[in-house]
Amino acid sequence: MTEPVVPPDAKAGAAFVLASICDNQPKGQAICSNTNLLTPPRPQPPPNLPRGAVLTLKGVRRSSDDDHRTLTFWALFGSWRLVRQGGRGGLGGAGERGRAGGAASAKLPTSAAMMAGRALLQEEAAVAEAAVADTAAVDTSFLLMSAYLVFFMQAGFAMLCAGSVRSKNTMNILLKNVLDACAGAIAFYIFGFGVAYGVGGKDNHFIGTGNFGLDGFTDWGSFLFQWAFAATAATIVAGSVAERTQFVAYLVYSVSLTALIYPVVVHWVWSTEGWLSAFNTLDDEPLFGIGMVDFAGCGVVHMVGGLAGLAGAYICGPRLGRFDSEGNALPMPGHSAPLVVLGTFILWFGWYGFNPGSMLLIAGAENAVARTAVTTTLAAAAGGVTTLGIKYYTDGIWDLISVCNGLLAGLVAVTSSCSVIEPWAALICGFTGAFVYVGATKLLLKLRIDDPLEAAPLHGFTGAWGVIFPGLLAKKEFMAESYGNDSSYGVFYGGNGKLLGANIVGIIAITAWVLPTIGTVFFCLNKAGKLRIPTEEEQTGLDRSHHGGQAYEIQMAAKTDAPAGASKEV
């Protein structure tokens, strides 16, 4: 294959026709020969575009399918912009005309070819502009709907938390869930988003340096989507330290998470400046040539929340009566199994915004989004069924609450790899994730660490396993589709192990960042006497001692009109 032909008299702003995308292209060659390009400056097409590769054309992303597709582009001062997409009809059946234009430009003299390309552009520019605008509207609507689904997960967390604690602490845990959204939104708006994605005067691999208070930033849909994820990370911690922490402590650690600790990890993994990021554009190539693959946040969201919860639960200490004098765990079940089940189903529903929504667009990526929803579903199902079997084998009971947590463990485990694995691999992911969750739960009880919602095992430990999973079973074609980079993939597919190595580095880095930072916050609160509530208040319950009432006001009054000598109904 030869290099693309550059007409000697081409000028900046001239139009050109890209004939096709070819199979099996060597790295560094993205387009076929007999293609007219403009210069100077010469536009640089993305390197290495096999079938299935994701094209980013001035912010419009398209994935090529199994057939050669004719694409007509224009280039203006070196930038790329999608004008028309052919293949299976493209925009109103424009595919055949695109092929005809490409063939004509290869036969005409250079100047005539460029004139033909410009005429083709002028003829179709208006139609193309409308089509691009329609695509942007569809993608924005998809992103907003995904953000709404992720935010609705807050209702799921609220129900799950409420059902998992004793009734005397219901109002307290619900208020914390509400304020995760409220306080988290303000903290993420003022500081968090700028730390995560802000661009300032200098490039920074560690932390964002601009756009604080959304100054100079107008992509509102992206902010809303990212805030919903930040609120999720903060909510995880509330379950780990439930029923025994002061309200002021909650406000301090929640704001710390959403304003700084969580956004720093986001910057590392998802920003184009992050040192761990698969999208890193500051260096010649990402870490190990591939970067950390964490599609929807096994590490970024769940590990951060789970590790923060672990630190809080350890420093705060167990609830009164959770362990006997010999260190054996005593049962302390939540008060409402129906609320736990309701919360679980709401979370499962919201996960379809969490995982498929992390594609950030749907036009041109419909198949990948749908497949991601399927892998999410299968991992959840496998996690629930596996945990049911484990609990029956170990305890001899069909444990409803454990099944709900196992289902969530499957969802957590697949969050990193959901877009890059086959459906059958999602079953394996959920199956193994259930064992990680159950094992981590038993480990924490052995260590006398009391986590009322088992959030640290569920999100922290299972999240870490989920980060490892793409390094094992990520499929090469799906890596190209979701990341535009198939230089490394799952080792069980014959990958070189660099993806696995990058993700392990990510696990170590996230742990090394989260535990010391949030641990310092909890340690200082504890030393200041602002972390744990007094013993008498814990025995009474936080609802009465801190919130002026109870969630359930049940009046046990005898009927006054009962006949004399009759038993009284209550």
N, C-alpha and C positions, 0 to 999 in steps of 0.2 A: 504494500500500500504506500502511495506517495503522499508527500505533504500537500495540504490544500493549496490550490493555485491562487496566488495573489496578483491581480491585474496591475501592471506597472503604472497605469495612469489613474488608479483608484485614489479617491480623495475622502477625507473624513466626512461622514454624513451620507456617503453613497449607500444605496441599497444593494443587497445581495441575496441569493437564493441558496439555502442549504438543502442539498439534494436528498440526503437520507441519513439515517443512523445505521451503522453496519454492525454485524456480529463480530465477536472475538477480536475486538480492537486492541492492539498493544497499548500499554500504559503511555500516556502522553499524546495519543492520537484519538481525537474524539469524533471526527467527521470524515466522510469519504472525499476522495479526490474529485476533480472536475467541479469544484465548488468555488464560487466567486466570493472573495472576502474584500473588505475595505481596509485601507491603510493610508496614512497613519492616523491614529495609533491602531495597531492591529488588535482586533478583539480576540480575547483568549477564551476559547470554549473550555468547559470543564473537562479534565482528563479522564480517560478510561470509561467510556460509556457503553457497556454491554447491554444486551436486551434486559429490560427490567430495571435499568438504572434510573435514578431520580434526577431530573434536570431542574436546576434552579435558574430561571431566566428573569432577571430583574424582579425577583420576589414571587414569581409565578412558578409553582412547582408542578411538574408533570412526570408521569412514569411511562416509559415505553413498554409496549406489550410484545407478544411473541412474534408479531409480524413487523417487517420493516415499516417505518412510518415516515411519510414525507412531511417535513416541517419547513415552513417558510418563515424567515426571520428578517428583521432589519437590525442594523447596528448603527448606533449614533455615538460617535466619539468613544468607541471602544466598549459601550455598554450593550447588553443583550436584552432583547425584548421579544416575547412571543407575539407573532402576528397571526399565524394561522396554523392549525394542527390538522394534518390529514389522517392517513390510516383508514379507519373504518368510517369514512364520511366526514370526520372532522366537524367543522362549523358549516352545517348545511351542505354537506357533500363536497367540500372544497378539496378533498384529498387528491382526486384525479388532476385537478388543475394545478395543484402544487407539484405533482410529478411532471406534468407537462412543462411547467415553467422551469424546473430544474434541468430537464433534458434540453430545452431550447437554449438556455444560457450556456450549456456546455458546447453547443455547436456554433454559436454566434461569435464574432470577433469580440475582444474584450470590452470595448466601449459600448458596442451594441448590446452585449449581454447585460451590462450594468444599466443601460437605458431600459431594457426589458424588465429587469428586476425592479427598477424604480416605478415603472408604469404599473407593474403588478401590485406593488405596495400601495400606490395611490388609489388604485381601484378598490382595494379591499381594506384599507386602513380604517374607514369608518365602521365597517362590520366587525373588524377585529377589536377595535376599541370597545364597542358595545359588548362583545363576547368576554373580553377580559374583565370589564366592569361587572358583568353578570357572575363570572367566576369568583371575583372578589367578594361579592355579596353573599354567594352561597357559602364560601369558606368562612366569612365572618359570622354568618348565622350559625354554622356548625360549631364554631369556637364558642360563641355565646351560649348555645344550648348545652354544650359540654360543661361550661363554667357553672351554669345553673344546676346541672346534675351533681357536680362535685360539691357545690355549696349545699345542696339538699342532703348530702351525706352528714352534715351537721345535725340534722334531725335524727338520722340513724344513730350517730354517736350519742346523742342525748337520750334516746330511748334505751340503747344498750347500756349506757352508764347508769341510768335510773333503775333499770331492772336488776342490775348486778350489785347494787349496794343495798343496805338495809333501809327500810322505809323512813327511819328517823333522819336520814341524810339525803333524802331525795331532792328537796328544794336546793340544797347547797350544790350538788353536782349539776343540776340543771342550770342554775345561774352561771356556773363556770362555763358550761357549754355555750350559753348565750353570749357571754362576754368574750369567749374565744373569737367569735365572729366580729363583735363590736370593737373591742380593744385591739384585736389583731388587724382589723381593717385600717385603723388610724395609724398604728405603728408601722404597718407595711407600706402605707401611703407615704408617710413622712420619711422613713429611713429604709425599710426593708427592700422595696423594689429597686431603689438606687444602689444599695449594696449588692443586690443580685444581678442586675442587668445594666446599671447606670454606666454611661460612657462620659468620662470627664476629659481633662486636658492630657492625661497620660494613660497609656495602656497599662493594665494591671492584671496579672494572672491570679491574684489572691482575692481581690475585693473590688466591687464596683465603685466608681468615683464620681458619679454624676446623676442627673435626673432625680434628685431628692425632691420629694413633694411633687413628683411627676413634672418637674420643671423642664420644658422643652420636649415633652413626650406626649404624643396624642394617640397612640395605639391603645384605645380604651379597652377593647376586647381582650388584648393580651394581659393588661394589668388585672382585669377582673378574674381571668382564668388563673393567673399566678397567685393572686390573693387567696382564692379558694383552696389552693394547695397549701399555702402557708397556714391557714386556719386549721387544716387537717392535722398538720404536724403538731400544733400547739394542743389540740384536743386530745391527742394520744396520751399526753403527760398527765392530764387531769385524772384519768382512770387509775394510773399507777399510784398516786398519792391521795386517793379518795378517802374520805371519812375521818381524816385526822390532821389536816393542814389548815392554817389560818388563811383567811381570804386575802389579806395583803400579800402573803407569800405567793398565792396564785397569780395576782396581778403582776408581780415583779418577774416571775419566771416566764409567764406567758408573753409579756412584752419583750423580754430579753430574747426569747426564741424567735419571735416574728420579726423583730427589728434587726437582729444581728446574727445569731447563731445559725439559724436555718438559711437565711439569704446568702451567707458566705459559702455554704455548701452548694447552693443553687448556682452561684457564680462559678465555682470550680467545675461543675459537671455539665451545666446546660448553657452557660454563656459562651459566646464566641471568643472570649478572652480567657476563659478558665483553663488552668493548667492540666486538669483532668479531662476536659471536654473533648468529645468526639467531633465537635464543631469548631475546634480551636483554629483561629485564623491568624494568630499572632506569630506562631512558630512555623517552621517549614512543614511540619506535619504534627498530628496529635501524638499524645503519649504512646510509645511503641508503634506508631504508625496507624493506630486505630482509636485510641482514647477509651474512656470508660463508657460502656454501653449500659445506660440505666434509663430505659425509654420513658417510663411514667413515674419512677421515683421509689423503687425498693430501698435504695440507699439514701437518696436525697430527702425523701419524706419519711418513710417508715423507720429506717435506721435512726435518723435524727430524733424522731419522736420517741421511739422505743428506748434508745440509749439515755435520753434525757429523763424518761420515766424511771429507768433503772437506777440512775443516780439519785433521783428524788426519793424513791422508795427505800433505798439503802440508807441514806442520810436521815430521813425522817423516822425510820424504824417501823416495826409492825404495829398493827392495830391492837388494842387491848384484847386479850383473850385469843389471839390468833395462834399462838404456840403455847404448849404446856411447859412445865418446868424442865422437862427433858428435851425440849426442842422439837417435839412432834407437832405437826400442823393439825389444828382443830378445825372442823367445818365451820364456815361462816358464810353461808350462801346468801345471794341476793334475794330480794323480796318479791320479784315478779318475773316469772318465766315468760309470760306473754309479751312484756315489754322487751325482753332480750330478743325474742324471735322477731318481733316487729322491727326492732332496730337492725337486726341482721339482714332482713330482706331489704330494708331501705338502703343500707350500705351496699349490698350486692347490686341493687338497681343503680345507685350513684356511681358505682365502679365503671359503668359503661360510658360515663363521661370522663372518668379518671384515666382509663387505659386507652380506649379508642380515641377519645378526645385529645390525647397527647400527640396524635398525628398533626394537630393544629389546623388541618385543612381536610377537605374531602373531595373536591373536584380533581379528578385525575388519580385519586388514591382510594377510590371506593372499595376496591377489592382488598387492599391492605387494612382499611378500617374495619371492614366486615370480618376479615380473618382474625383481627385482634379481638373483636367482640367474642368470637367463637372460642379462642384460646382462653380468654378470661372466664367464660362460662364453664369450660371443662375443668380448669384448674380448681375453681370453687367447688364444683361437684365432687371431684376426686378428694379434695381436702376434707369435706364434710363426711363422706362415706368412710374414708380411711380412719378418721378420728373416732367415728362410731365403733368401728371394729376394734381399734386399740383399746378404748375404754371398756368395751364388753370383755375383751380378753383379759385385761388387767384387774378390773373391778367387778365384773359379772353383771353390769347394769347397762341399759340402753340410755346413755346420758345425753339429754337434750341440750344442755348448756355447752357441753364439750363439743357437740356436733356443730353448734353455731360458731364457736370459736375456731374449730377446725376448718369450717367453710371459709371463714375470714382469713385463716392462715393460707389456704390455697390461693385466695385473691391476692394477698400480700406477696406470696412467693412468685407469682407470675407477672407481677407489675413491671419488673425490669425487662423481661424477655418476651412479653406478650406479642410484640410486632415482628419478632424475628425467629419464632419457633413454629413447628408444625403442630396441628391439633393433638396428635398422639403424644407429642412431647409435653404438651400442657397437662395431660393426665399424669405423667411422671412427675412434673413439677409440683402439682397439687398433692400427689401421693407422698412424695418425700418431704414436702413442706409440713404436712401433718405430723410426721415423726419428729421433725425439728421442733415444732411447737410443743408437743407433748413432752419431749425430752428436756427442753429448756424450762418448762413449767416445773417439772420435778426437781431440776437442778436448783432453781431459786428457792423452793421450799426446803431443800436440804441445807441451803445457806441461810435459812431463816429470813429471807427477803420477802416481804408481804406486798404483793401486787394484786389488789382486789379484782381488776379486770384482766389480769394476765397480759397487760399491754406490752411489757418488755419482751416476754417470750414471743408473743404474737407478731409484734412489729419490729423489734430490734433483732432478735435471733433469726426469725424466719425471713426478715428483710435482708439480712446478710446472706442467707442461703440463696435468696432470689437474685442477688447481685452476682453470685457465682454462676448461676444457671446458664446465662447466655454464653459464657466461655466454654460450656460443655456441649450445648445443643443448638446454638444459633445457626441457622441455615444460610449458606453463602448468598443465594439469590435474594433472600429476605433482608440480609444486611445491606446489599446494594440498593434494594428498594426503599428501605427506611432511612439509611444513613448515607447512601451514595458512596459507600466504601466497603468493598468486600476483600480487602487485603488480609483480614483475619476473620475467623468465624469459629464455630464450635469444634473442640478437639475431637469429638466423636464423629464429626464429618471430615476429619483429616486436617483441621485447622492447625496453624503453627503455634498456638498457645499464647500469642501476644494479647488477644482479647481477654483471655482468662487472667493473664498477668496484670493487665491494666485494671481490671475490675477488682482483683485482690488488693492492688495498691489503693484503689478507691475505698475499699472497706477499712483498711488500716488508717488511711488519712481521715476519714469521717469519724472513726472511733477516737483517734488522737485529738481531734478538734472538739468534738461534742462533749465527751466525758470531762475533760478539765474545765471547759468554759461553764457549762451548766452546773457541774459539780461545785465550782467556786461560788456560783450564785446561791445554790442550796446551802452550802457550808456557811456562808456569811449570814444568810437568813436564820440558820439554826443558832449560830453564835449570838446573834442579836435577839434571840428569843421570839422571832417572828415566824417561825416555820410550823411548829407543832402546837395544837390547841391544848389547853389544860385537861387533866384527866377527867374532872367532873363534867366538863363540857362534852367530852367525847362520849362519856357514859350517857349523858342526857340526849345527845344527838345534836348535830349542827343546825338542824332546822329550827329547833326551839331556842337554842343558845345563841344563834347568830342571825336568824332570819325571821324571828317573831311569829312562828307558827309551825304547822306541819303540812306536808303535801296532801295528806289524807285526814280530814277532820270527820271522824266517824262518831256519831252521837249514839251512845248506848243508853237510851232512856227507856224506862218501863212505861207501858201503857197505863194511863190513869183510869181508863174506863173499863178495866177488866172486872168481871164479877168477883164478889167477895169469895175468897177461898180458892179461886182459880189460879193456875200458874201464870206468871207474868211473861210476856214475850219481850225479847230484847233484840 
